[in-house]
Amino acid sequence: MLENFTGTDDYIASVELQEAVNVALALERPLLIKGEPGTGKTLLAHAVAAQLGRQLYTWHVKSTSRAQDGLYVYDAVQRLHDSRFGDRDVGDIRQYIRFGGLGRAFLADAAGVVLIDEVDKADLEFPNDLLHELDRMSFEVAETGDQHVAKHRPLVVITSNNEKELPDAFLRRCVFHFIAFPEPDLMASIVKVHHPAVRQTLVEEAIARFYWLRGLPDLRKAPSTSELIDWIGALAKGGVDLETITDRVPYLGALLKKEQDLESLQRHMHRYKGRR
């Protein structure tokens, strides 16, 4: 029977996102997820693993990452250190092989979920090299000659922040989904998961203010879902009333993170009050 992802109690997934995950599961293809920061790209892999009862393996990509790093790295520095100062048998190279998230998923006895986070941080060759490793579902440890063949194909969730264009060959092999920024109704459902006890009137007013703020034309960094959740938590704990939210934006540091955006909001608020 095919596995089916429907979201979890603490991760509200749109119908379209559910369908994308389930297509990737059925086709055994990597799932490429894009969307602005704070829309739940990284948390998706956690939610899928939790609902399907699979082990989650994570690999956070850096600018220096290579495709092989997700499989294994050879810790030559530790071996050199041990050869000089330790009492270990440095002739046994296998003890210096460190398997990465993808490598551990290949070696596992059950199908897992692999999160490859922020794939566009690496160089331009990285995505195509990564696909080569995923296609083979096996790898060799060059330093030992050991061959490892995956027992089960994991679901691979790859996130991108659109910092770089990804190669067409890479895109062709992936199931793609763009997580659109939630509409107010969906946002209300997401907030309820995190703040079930906060009174509804406060949530509604905060969400309205939040979308007004995101609509300001010259913001450099619009606040995200995660920042809204933090802000509502601060409002609730601070006992802020509805009139205060309407008249100004309290605890602004939870929403805006750039000085220029704070100045922009002050200008808008000044003009708004001037028209009252």
GIMOKA-V666295 format. One record per residue. N is the residue number from 1. SS is DSSP state (alpha for helix, beta for strand, coil for the rest). OMEGA is omega in radians with two decimals (NA if undefined). BURIAL is # if it has 24 or more other ideal C-beta (glycine too) atoms within 12 Angstrom, else .. Layout:
n:N ss:SS omega:OMEGA burial:BURIAL
n:N ss:SS omega:OMEGA burial:BURIAL
This chain:
n:1 ss:coil omega:-3.13 burial:.
n:2 ss:coil omega:3.05 burial:.
n:3 ss:coil omega:-3.05 burial:.
n:4 ss:coil omega:3.14 burial:.
n:5 ss:coil omega:-3.14 burial:#
n:6 ss:coil omega:-3.03 burial:.
n:7 ss:coil omega:-3.14 burial:#
n:8 ss:beta omega:-3.14 burial:.
n:9 ss:coil omega:-3.11 burial:.
n:10 ss:coil omega:3.03 burial:.
n:11 ss:beta omega:-3.13 burial:#
n:12 ss:coil omega:-3.12 burial:#
n:13 ss:coil omega:3.07 burial:#
n:14 ss:coil omega:3.11 burial:#
n:15 ss:alpha omega:-3.12 burial:.
n:16 ss:alpha omega:3.11 burial:.
n:17 ss:alpha omega:3.07 burial:#
n:18 ss:alpha omega:-3.13 burial:#
n:19 ss:alpha omega:-3.14 burial:.
n:20 ss:alpha omega:3.12 burial:#
n:21 ss:alpha omega:-3.08 burial:#
n:22 ss:alpha omega:3.04 burial:#
n:23 ss:alpha omega:3.12 burial:#
n:24 ss:alpha omega:3.09 burial:#
n:25 ss:alpha omega:-3.08 burial:#
n:26 ss:alpha omega:-3.09 burial:.
n:27 ss:alpha omega:-3.08 burial:.
n:28 ss:coil omega:3.11 burial:#
n:29 ss:coil omega:3.01 burial:#
n:30 ss:beta omega:3.10 burial:#
n:31 ss:beta omega:3.13 burial:#
n:32 ss:beta omega:-3.09 burial:#
n:33 ss:beta omega:3.04 burial:#
n:34 ss:beta omega:-3.13 burial:#
n:35 ss:coil omega:-3.11 burial:#
n:36 ss:coil omega:3.14 burial:#
n:37 ss:coil omega:3.09 burial:#
n:38 ss:coil omega:-3.13 burial:#
n:39 ss:coil omega:3.03 burial:#
n:40 ss:coil omega:-3.13 burial:#
n:41 ss:alpha omega:-3.10 burial:#
n:42 ss:alpha omega:-3.11 burial:#
n:43 ss:alpha omega:3.13 burial:#
n:44 ss:alpha omega:-3.12 burial:#
n:45 ss:alpha omega:3.10 burial:#
n:46 ss:alpha omega:-3.12 burial:#
n:47 ss:alpha omega:3.14 burial:#
n:48 ss:alpha omega:3.14 burial:#
n:49 ss:alpha omega:-3.12 burial:#
n:50 ss:alpha omega:-3.10 burial:.
n:51 ss:alpha omega:-3.09 burial:#
n:52 ss:alpha omega:-3.13 burial:#
n:53 ss:coil omega:-3.12 burial:.
n:54 ss:coil omega:3.02 burial:#
n:55 ss:coil omega:3.11 burial:#
n:56 ss:beta omega:3.07 burial:#
n:57 ss:beta omega:-3.05 burial:#
n:58 ss:beta omega:3.09 burial:#
n:59 ss:beta omega:-3.13 burial:#
n:60 ss:beta omega:-3.02 burial:.
n:61 ss:coil omega:3.07 burial:#
n:62 ss:coil omega:-3.14 burial:.
n:63 ss:coil omega:-3.11 burial:.
n:64 ss:coil omega:-3.06 burial:.
n:65 ss:coil omega:2.99 burial:#
n:66 ss:coil omega:-3.13 burial:#
n:67 ss:alpha omega:-3.12 burial:#
n:68 ss:alpha omega:-3.07 burial:#
n:69 ss:alpha omega:3.11 burial:#
n:70 ss:alpha omega:3.11 burial:#
n:71 ss:coil omega:3.11 burial:#
n:72 ss:beta omega:2.96 burial:#
n:73 ss:beta omega:3.10 burial:#
n:74 ss:beta omega:-3.06 burial:#
n:75 ss:coil omega:-3.11 burial:.
n:76 ss:alpha omega:-3.12 burial:.
n:77 ss:alpha omega:3.12 burial:.
n:78 ss:alpha omega:3.12 burial:.
n:79 ss:alpha omega:3.10 burial:#
n:80 ss:alpha omega:3.12 burial:.
n:81 ss:alpha omega:-3.11 burial:.
n:82 ss:alpha omega:3.14 burial:.
n:83 ss:alpha omega:-3.10 burial:.
n:84 ss:alpha omega:-2.97 burial:.
n:85 ss:alpha omega:-3.02 burial:.
n:86 ss:coil omega:3.12 burial:.
n:87 ss:coil omega:3.13 burial:.
n:88 ss:coil omega:3.08 burial:.
n:89 ss:coil omega:-3.08 burial:.
n:90 ss:coil omega:3.07 burial:.
n:91 ss:coil omega:3.10 burial:.
n:92 ss:coil omega:-3.04 burial:.
n:93 ss:alpha omega:-3.06 burial:#
n:94 ss:alpha omega:-3.13 burial:.
n:95 ss:alpha omega:3.12 burial:.
n:96 ss:alpha omega:3.06 burial:#
n:97 ss:beta omega:3.13 burial:#
n:98 ss:beta omega:-3.12 burial:#
n:99 ss:beta omega:3.10 burial:#
n:100 ss:coil omega:-3.08 burial:#
n:101 ss:alpha omega:3.14 burial:#
n:102 ss:alpha omega:3.12 burial:#
n:103 ss:alpha omega:3.12 burial:#
n:104 ss:alpha omega:3.10 burial:#
n:105 ss:alpha omega:3.11 burial:#
n:106 ss:alpha omega:-3.07 burial:#
n:107 ss:alpha omega:-3.04 burial:#
n:108 ss:coil omega:-3.14 burial:#
n:109 ss:coil omega:3.12 burial:.
n:110 ss:coil omega:3.13 burial:.
n:111 ss:coil omega:-3.14 burial:#
n:112 ss:coil omega:3.02 burial:#
n:113 ss:beta omega:3.13 burial:#
n:114 ss:beta omega:3.04 burial:#
n:115 ss:beta omega:3.01 burial:#
n:116 ss:beta omega:-2.91 burial:#
n:117 ss:beta omega:3.07 burial:#
n:118 ss:coil omega:-3.09 burial:#
n:119 ss:alpha omega:-3.07 burial:#
n:120 ss:alpha omega:3.05 burial:#
n:121 ss:alpha omega:-3.08 burial:#
n:122 ss:coil omega:-3.10 burial:#
n:123 ss:coil omega:-2.99 burial:.
n:124 ss:coil omega:-3.12 burial:.
n:125 ss:coil omega:-3.03 burial:.
n:126 ss:alpha omega:-3.09 burial:#
n:127 ss:alpha omega:3.14 burial:#
n:128 ss:alpha omega:3.06 burial:#
n:129 ss:alpha omega:3.13 burial:#
n:130 ss:alpha omega:3.12 burial:#
n:131 ss:alpha omega:3.11 burial:#
n:132 ss:alpha omega:3.14 burial:.
n:133 ss:alpha omega:-3.13 burial:#
n:134 ss:alpha omega:3.12 burial:#
n:135 ss:alpha omega:-3.08 burial:.
n:136 ss:alpha omega:-3.07 burial:.
n:137 ss:coil omega:3.08 burial:#
n:138 ss:beta omega:3.09 burial:.
n:139 ss:beta omega:3.11 burial:#
n:140 ss:beta omega:3.00 burial:.
n:141 ss:beta omega:-3.01 burial:#
n:142 ss:coil omega:-3.05 burial:.
n:143 ss:coil omega:-3.11 burial:.
n:144 ss:coil omega:-3.06 burial:.
n:145 ss:coil omega:-3.13 burial:.
n:146 ss:beta omega:3.07 burial:.
n:147 ss:beta omega:3.14 burial:.
n:148 ss:beta omega:3.12 burial:#
n:149 ss:beta omega:-3.10 burial:.
n:150 ss:coil omega:3.08 burial:#
n:151 ss:coil omega:-3.12 burial:.
n:152 ss:coil omega:3.09 burial:.
n:153 ss:coil omega:3.12 burial:#
n:154 ss:coil omega:2.92 burial:#
n:155 ss:beta omega:-3.11 burial:#
n:156 ss:beta omega:3.09 burial:#
n:157 ss:beta omega:-3.08 burial:#
n:158 ss:beta omega:3.12 burial:#
n:159 ss:beta omega:3.13 burial:#
n:160 ss:beta omega:3.08 burial:#
n:161 ss:coil omega:3.11 burial:#
n:162 ss:coil omega:3.10 burial:.
n:163 ss:coil omega:3.12 burial:.
n:164 ss:coil omega:2.99 burial:.
n:165 ss:coil omega:3.11 burial:.
n:166 ss:coil omega:-3.07 burial:#
n:167 ss:coil omega:3.14 burial:#
n:168 ss:alpha omega:-3.14 burial:.
n:169 ss:alpha omega:3.10 burial:.
n:170 ss:alpha omega:-3.11 burial:#
n:171 ss:alpha omega:-3.12 burial:.
n:172 ss:alpha omega:-3.05 burial:.
n:173 ss:coil omega:-3.07 burial:#
n:174 ss:beta omega:2.84 burial:#
n:175 ss:beta omega:-3.01 burial:#
n:176 ss:beta omega:2.99 burial:#
n:177 ss:beta omega:3.03 burial:#
n:178 ss:beta omega:3.11 burial:.
n:179 ss:coil omega:3.12 burial:#
n:180 ss:coil omega:3.12 burial:.
n:181 ss:coil omega:-3.02 burial:#
n:182 ss:coil omega:2.95 burial:#
n:183 ss:coil omega:-3.06 burial:.
n:184 ss:alpha omega:-3.12 burial:#
n:185 ss:alpha omega:3.11 burial:.
n:186 ss:alpha omega:3.12 burial:#
n:187 ss:alpha omega:3.11 burial:#
n:188 ss:alpha omega:3.11 burial:#
n:189 ss:alpha omega:3.12 burial:#
n:190 ss:alpha omega:-3.14 burial:#
n:191 ss:alpha omega:-3.12 burial:#
n:192 ss:alpha omega:3.10 burial:#
n:193 ss:alpha omega:-3.07 burial:#
n:194 ss:alpha omega:-3.11 burial:#
n:195 ss:coil omega:-3.07 burial:#
n:196 ss:coil omega:-3.06 burial:.
n:197 ss:coil omega:-3.13 burial:.
n:198 ss:coil omega:-3.06 burial:#
n:199 ss:coil omega:-3.01 burial:.
n:200 ss:alpha omega:-3.11 burial:.
n:201 ss:alpha omega:3.11 burial:.
n:202 ss:alpha omega:3.13 burial:#
n:203 ss:alpha omega:-3.11 burial:#
n:204 ss:alpha omega:-3.13 burial:.
n:205 ss:alpha omega:3.14 burial:#
n:206 ss:alpha omega:3.13 burial:#
n:207 ss:alpha omega:3.10 burial:#
n:208 ss:alpha omega:3.13 burial:.
n:209 ss:alpha omega:-3.13 burial:#
n:210 ss:alpha omega:-3.13 burial:#
n:211 ss:alpha omega:3.02 burial:#
n:212 ss:alpha omega:-3.12 burial:#
n:213 ss:alpha omega:3.11 burial:#
n:214 ss:alpha omega:-3.11 burial:#
n:215 ss:coil omega:3.10 burial:.
n:216 ss:coil omega:-2.92 burial:#
n:217 ss:coil omega:-2.99 burial:.
n:218 ss:coil omega:3.06 burial:.
n:219 ss:coil omega:3.08 burial:#
n:220 ss:coil omega:3.10 burial:.
n:221 ss:coil omega:3.11 burial:.
n:222 ss:coil omega:3.14 burial:#
n:223 ss:coil omega:-3.06 burial:#
n:224 ss:coil omega:3.12 burial:#
n:225 ss:alpha omega:-3.11 burial:#
n:226 ss:alpha omega:3.12 burial:#
n:227 ss:alpha omega:3.05 burial:#
n:228 ss:alpha omega:3.13 burial:#
n:229 ss:alpha omega:3.09 burial:#
n:230 ss:alpha omega:-3.08 burial:#
n:231 ss:alpha omega:3.13 burial:#
n:232 ss:alpha omega:3.06 burial:#
n:233 ss:alpha omega:3.11 burial:#
n:234 ss:alpha omega:3.12 burial:#
n:235 ss:alpha omega:-3.11 burial:#
n:236 ss:alpha omega:-3.12 burial:#
n:237 ss:alpha omega:3.14 burial:.
n:238 ss:alpha omega:3.14 burial:.
n:239 ss:coil omega:-3.10 burial:.
n:240 ss:coil omega:-3.14 burial:#
n:241 ss:coil omega:-3.05 burial:.
n:242 ss:alpha omega:-3.11 burial:.
n:243 ss:alpha omega:3.14 burial:.
n:244 ss:alpha omega:3.13 burial:.
n:245 ss:alpha omega:-3.13 burial:#
n:246 ss:alpha omega:-3.04 burial:.
n:247 ss:alpha omega:-3.13 burial:.
n:248 ss:coil omega:3.12 burial:.
n:249 ss:coil omega:-3.13 burial:#
n:250 ss:coil omega:3.13 burial:#
n:251 ss:coil omega:-3.00 burial:#
n:252 ss:alpha omega:-3.11 burial:#
n:253 ss:alpha omega:3.07 burial:.
n:254 ss:alpha omega:-3.06 burial:#
n:255 ss:coil omega:-3.06 burial:#
n:256 ss:coil omega:-3.02 burial:#
n:257 ss:coil omega:3.12 burial:.
n:258 ss:coil omega:-3.09 burial:.
n:259 ss:alpha omega:-3.12 burial:.
n:260 ss:alpha omega:3.14 burial:.
n:261 ss:alpha omega:3.06 burial:#
n:262 ss:alpha omega:3.12 burial:.
n:263 ss:alpha omega:3.11 burial:.
n:264 ss:alpha omega:3.13 burial:.
n:265 ss:alpha omega:3.13 burial:#
n:266 ss:alpha omega:3.11 burial:.
n:267 ss:alpha omega:3.13 burial:.
n:268 ss:alpha omega:-3.13 burial:#
n:269 ss:alpha omega:3.13 burial:.
n:270 ss:alpha omega:3.12 burial:.
n:271 ss:alpha omega:-3.14 burial:.
n:272 ss:alpha omega:-3.12 burial:.
n:273 ss:alpha omega:3.13 burial:.
n:274 ss:alpha omega:-3.14 burial:.
n:275 ss:alpha omega:-3.09 burial:.
n:276 ss:coil omega:NA burial:.
